[in-house]
Every structure is written in structure tokens, then in C-alpha cells.
Amino acid sequence: MKLHWMLAVGLLATAPVAHSALEYPSRPVRIIVSFAAGGPADFVARLIGQKLSEQWKQPVVVDNRGGAGGNIGTALAAQSPADGYTFLLTTSVFTANPSLYRKTGYDPFKDFDPVVLTANSATIVSRHPSFSVKSMQELATLSKAGAIPYASPGVGTAGHLAAELFITMTGASLQQVPYKGAGPAMTGLLSGEVKLGFTAVPPLIGLSKAGKLIPIAVTSPKRLSVLPNVPTVAESYPGFQVDNMYGVLAPKGTSKTVVRKVNGDIVAVLAQPAIRQRLEAEAFDVVGNTPEEFGQYLRAEFTKWAKVIKASGAKVD
């Protein structure tokens, strides 16, 4: 009799959890993007968010919170309730900033649970037409006569990290001009406010075809199919590689059932031919892994960039 009573209690205790899991989501879901609107992170969040909204029959709201190299939006997500209705879509700043900043407002492992790595993309080195440098070797040589300013989407972004890795490998002298996201960085480059940029690839595709900006090199290990005539940095400096990740995380303590559901739903979205083609056309490398695999990736990236940042001496107060 006692055993039957315990089983009954157990079933009653688990029933609300199962019921709520079946109903999830029952209200709007927010995706915080730690950069301004108009950049690649915003593009990925809105593309995926639209499809999730269609599937869930609930609004998926993209909330752009740029600033402080991604720290403002990330800290906001870290402080949000772990109720399954707030997620963070971030980039490589997530694992780099703890080594760059004295205080970030978050801990990448204590404050978050990994959900899924949606995609990776390369960084591209480009120039304003009025700046005549044609290769990475020429850039390194010219910079030794005086530091050359370059635009990045912000401190700790893949653009910043790519420049720091280039500096440590070549001895080049470059001075970062950090913007509040890829969109503002592209505006700075287009206006000629800064003549050199280390930024995300997608915005450059159309601009380079129009001759408004000139690509110099990409940071991927192989040339990109969308820009086949643009060499890799590794062709001049073997071993050079920088990928920018676009990952989704949840505040620490979010239900594992919800994390699994959101992971599966996003992976299903990424598997849709139209979505995959759209991302690949913008030079994204679609991933869609498990929470465990994403967690391992984050640990490896944290270790990698901690070493590069220490070697470069880069710090932000």
C-alpha cells in the first residue's frame, strides 16, 4: 500500500512538469542579441526567430542590446529569469571578453547553459577604396611605419580577435576603433571614417561587388565560395584561422526539458533547405549541434582566446 501511495505521489509531482513542457512556449519568447541591429548576429536571430514563431504559434522577440563589446546584452541575459522565455544569441565575444575585461557582468560557464551553436562565419579584412593596401603582407609592412587604425564590431569580437592574432603572428602595428556592432562598423568603413576593417563577411558580399569596399583577405582556412578570388590570411601566414560563432544560450538553471526542446526546434529550422541556403549564401557555415557539443566548443574557444589575449597584452578597463 505504501509503495502504491509513493508511486501516486510521484506521478502527481511529475504531471505538472510534463504538462508545462507540452504547452511550451505559452507566451512570447525573447532572444537578446548582444549587438546592434543590422549585423550578422541580428540577421541570424531574426531568421531563426521568425521560423520558431511560426512553429510555436507565439511571438519570438529579438531584443538588440549592443554596447561594451557585447557585455551589456550578455549581462542582461545572465540576470534574466531562468524560466525558458529568455535566451541569448551571441558571438565569439562570449568566450573572449572574460580575458579582455576586468569586469564583464557575467561568467560564461556559471551564468549560462549552452543550447546550440547555430553557425560559424569568417572575418574579412577589407579596405575603403581610398586606402591602397592590396595584401596582408603589404599591410603588415606598412603598419610598422605607424599604427594603422581599423574598424571592428567591438572589443572582443571576432574582428578584434583576428586583428590581435595577426599582430602577434606578424608584429604589425594596428589600432582598434571599436564600434557597437557590425552594422555601425560597416557604416564607419563606407564613410571613410576608418579606412581598414576586420569585420564579418556577410555585409561585405554586396558591397564588394558594388566596389564600395575592397576585400583583402578572409580568416577562414579555405577561400569562401561567395568570394572565391579573395585569398585567406593563411595563404600568407600559415596556421592563421579565426571563426566567429553564433550561439544560443539560456540563463543558468533553465529547465533541461526546455533546453532540449529549443535545441531540437532550432536544429530543425537550420535543416530546412531554404534556411540553410539563405545562411550559406551569406557565407555562414551552418552547424546545429547538441548542448553538450556546444559546451565543449565554448570551453575550447575560451582557452584558445585566453592564450592569444595574454600574448597580445590586450586589456580593457
C-alpha positions in Angstrom: 0.0 0.0 0.0 2.8 2.4 0.9 4.5 1.7 -2.4 1.3 2.5 -4.3 0.9 5.7 -2.4 4.5 6.7 -3.2 4.0 6.0 -6.9 0.9 8.0 -6.9 2.6 11.0 -5.3 5.5 10.7 -7.8 3.1 10.7 -10.7 1.3 13.8 -9.4 4.7 15.6 -8.8 5.8 15.0 -12.4 2.5 15.6 -14.1 2.7 19.5 -14.0 6.2 19.4 -15.4 5.2 17.1 -18.3 2.1 19.2 -18.9 4.0 22.5 -18.9 6.6 21.0 -21.3 3.9 20.1 -23.7 2.5 23.6 -23.6 5.9 25.4 -24.0 6.0 28.1 -25.1 2.7 29.5 -23.8 3.7 33.2 -24.2 6.3 35.3 -26.2 9.9 34.3 -26.1 12.7 36.9 -26.1 16.1 36.4 -27.8 18.6 39.0 -26.6 21.2 39.8 -29.2 24.3 41.4 -27.7 24.9 43.7 -30.7 23.1 46.4 -32.5 20.5 45.7 -35.3 21.8 45.3 -38.8 24.7 43.0 -38.1 25.2 39.2 -38.7 24.1 38.2 -35.2 20.9 40.2 -35.6 20.4 38.5 -39.0 20.8 35.0 -37.6 18.5 35.7 -34.6 15.7 37.2 -36.8 15.9 34.4 -39.4 15.7 31.7 -36.8 13.2 33.6 -34.6 10.7 34.0 -37.4 10.6 30.3 -38.1 10.4 29.4 -34.4 7.5 31.9 -34.1 5.7 30.1 -36.9 6.2 26.8 -35.3 5.4 27.8 -31.7 2.5 30.0 -32.6 4.0 32.5 -30.2 5.9 35.8 -30.9 9.7 35.5 -30.8 11.0 39.0 -30.0 14.6 39.9 -30.9 15.9 42.4 -28.3 19.1 44.1 -29.5 21.2 45.2 -26.6 24.6 46.4 -28.0 27.4 48.1 -26.2 30.5 47.3 -24.2 31.7 44.7 -26.7 28.6 42.6 -26.1 28.8 42.7 -22.3 25.6 44.7 -21.8 23.3 42.3 -23.6 25.1 39.3 -22.2 24.9 40.5 -18.6 21.2 41.3 -19.1 20.6 37.7 -20.3 22.6 36.4 -17.3 20.4 38.3 -14.9 17.1 37.2 -16.6 14.8 34.6 -15.1 15.7 31.0 -16.0 12.1 30.3 -17.0 12.7 29.3 -20.6 11.4 32.6 -22.0 14.7 34.5 -22.4 17.7 33.3 -24.5 20.9 35.0 -25.6 22.3 34.9 -29.1 25.9 35.9 -29.0 29.2 35.6 -30.9 32.8 35.0 -30.1 32.8 37.9 -27.6 31.2 35.5 -25.2 34.3 33.5 -24.6 36.9 36.2 -25.2 35.6 39.1 -23.1 36.3 37.4 -19.7 40.0 37.6 -20.7 39.8 41.1 -22.0 37.7 42.9 -19.4 38.3 43.3 -15.7 34.6 43.0 -15.2 32.1 41.7 -17.8 29.0 41.3 -15.6 28.7 37.6 -16.4 30.6 34.3 -16.1 30.3 32.3 -19.4 30.0 29.0 -17.6 28.4 29.7 -14.2 25.7 32.0 -15.6 24.6 30.2 -18.7 23.6 26.8 -20.1 24.5 26.1 -23.7 21.7 25.5 -26.1 23.1 25.3 -29.7 25.8 26.6 -32.0 23.8 27.7 -35.0 26.6 28.7 -37.4 30.1 30.0 -37.8 31.4 32.6 -40.2 34.8 34.0 -41.2 36.0 37.5 -40.6 37.1 39.5 -43.6 39.8 42.2 -43.8 38.6 44.9 -46.1 39.5 48.5 -47.1 38.0 51.7 -48.2 38.8 52.3 -52.0 40.9 55.3 -50.9 43.3 53.0 -49.0 45.6 51.3 -51.4 46.9 48.3 -49.4 46.4 45.1 -51.5 47.6 42.3 -49.3 48.1 41.2 -45.7 51.9 41.2 -46.2 51.8 44.8 -47.5 49.5 45.7 -44.6 52.0 44.3 -42.1 54.9 46.1 -43.7 53.1 49.5 -44.0 51.9 49.3 -40.4 55.4 49.2 -39.0 55.9 52.8 -40.1 53.0 53.8 -37.9 49.9 52.2 -36.4 47.0 51.8 -38.8 43.5 52.3 -37.4 41.0 49.5 -38.2 37.3 49.2 -37.6 35.9 46.3 -35.6 32.4 45.4 -34.5 33.5 45.9 -30.9 36.1 44.8 -28.3 36.3 41.0 -28.1 34.5 40.4 -31.4 36.0 38.0 -33.9 37.2 41.1 -35.8 39.1 42.3 -32.8 40.5 38.9 -32.1 41.5 38.4 -35.7 43.5 41.6 -35.6 45.2 40.7 -32.3 46.1 37.3 -33.7 47.5 39.0 -36.8 49.5 41.4 -34.6 51.0 38.5 -32.6 51.9 36.5 -35.6 53.4 39.3 -37.7 54.5 42.1 -35.4 52.1 44.5 -37.3 51.0 47.7 -35.6 47.2 48.2 -35.7 45.0 50.4 -33.6 41.4 49.2 -33.0 38.5 51.6 -33.5 35.6 49.6 -31.9 32.0 50.1 -33.0 28.8 48.9 -31.4 28.3 46.1 -33.8 28.9 45.0 -37.4 26.3 47.5 -38.8 27.9 50.6 -37.3 31.4 49.3 -38.2 30.4 49.0 -41.8 29.0 52.5 -41.8 32.3 53.8 -40.5 34.2 51.9 -43.3 31.8 53.1 -46.0 32.1 56.7 -45.0 35.9 56.5 -44.9 35.9 57.4 -41.2 38.2 54.4 -40.9 40.0 53.0 -44.0 40.6 49.4 -42.8 38.2 46.9 -41.3 38.2 43.5 -39.6 34.5 42.7 -39.8 32.0 39.9 -40.6 31.8 38.6 -44.1 28.0 38.8 -44.9 27.7 42.6 -45.2 30.8 42.7 -47.5 29.5 40.5 -50.2 27.2 43.0 -51.9 29.4 46.0 -51.0 32.5 44.4 -52.6 30.6 43.6 -55.8 29.5 47.3 -55.9 33.1 48.4 -55.5 32.2 50.3 -52.3 34.6 48.3 -50.2 37.6 46.2 -51.3 38.2 42.8 -49.6 41.8 41.9 -48.8 41.6 38.5 -47.1 39.4 36.2 -45.1 40.3 34.4 -41.9 38.8 31.0 -42.7 41.2 28.1 -43.5 39.8 27.9 -47.1 38.6 30.5 -49.5 34.9 31.2 -49.5 32.7 30.2 -52.4 30.9 33.5 -52.3 34.2 35.4 -52.6 36.4 32.9 -54.5 39.0 35.5 -55.6 39.7 36.7 -52.1 42.7 34.9 -50.5 42.9 33.6 -47.0 45.2 35.2 -44.4 46.7 31.7 -44.0 48.0 31.8 -47.6 50.4 34.4 -46.4 50.7 33.3 -42.8 50.1 29.6 -42.4 48.1 28.5 -39.3 46.1 31.7 -39.1 42.4 30.9 -38.5 39.5 32.8 -36.8 35.9 31.7 -36.8 33.1 33.8 -35.5 30.4 31.7 -33.7 26.7 32.5 -33.5 25.4 30.6 -30.4 22.3 30.4 -28.4 22.5 30.1 -24.6 20.0 30.2 -21.7 20.3 31.6 -18.2 21.7 29.0 -15.9 19.2 26.7 -14.4 16.7 26.8 -17.3 14.8 23.5 -17.5 16.7 20.8 -19.3 13.5 19.8 -21.0 13.1 23.3 -22.4 16.7 23.5 -23.4 16.4 20.2 -25.3 13.1 21.3 -27.0 14.6 24.6 -28.1 17.8 22.9 -29.3 15.7 20.4 -31.3 13.5 23.1 -32.8 16.4 25.3 -33.8 18.3 22.3 -35.3 15.1 21.5 -37.3 15.0 25.1 -38.5 18.6 25.0 -39.6 17.9 21.8 -41.5 15.3 23.4 -43.7 16.7 23.7 -47.2 15.6 27.4 -47.6 17.1 28.4 -44.3 20.4 26.6 -45.0 20.7 28.1 -48.4 19.9 31.6 -47.1 22.7 31.2 -44.5 25.2 29.7 -46.9 24.5 32.5 -49.4 25.6 34.9 -46.7 28.8 32.9 -46.0 27.6 31.2 -42.9 28.8 27.7 -42.1 25.7 26.0 -40.6 26.3 23.8 -37.5 23.3 22.9 -35.3 24.9 20.7 -32.6 23.9 19.4 -29.2 24.0 21.4 -26.0 26.9 19.1 -24.8 28.9 19.6 -28.0 28.3 23.4 -27.8 29.5 23.4 -24.2 32.8 21.6 -25.2 33.3 24.1 -28.1 32.9 27.1 -25.7 35.5 25.7 -23.3 38.0 25.2 -26.2 37.3 28.7 -27.5 37.7 30.2 -24.0 41.1 28.5 -23.6 42.3 29.5 -27.2 41.5 33.2 -26.9 42.7 33.5 -23.3 46.2 32.5 -24.7 46.0 34.9 -27.6 44.8 37.8 -25.5 47.5 37.2 -22.9 50.2 37.1 -25.6 48.9 40.3 -27.2 48.7 42.1 -23.9 45.2 43.4 -24.9 43.1 44.6 -22.0 40.0 46.8 -21.5 39.5 48.5 -18.2 
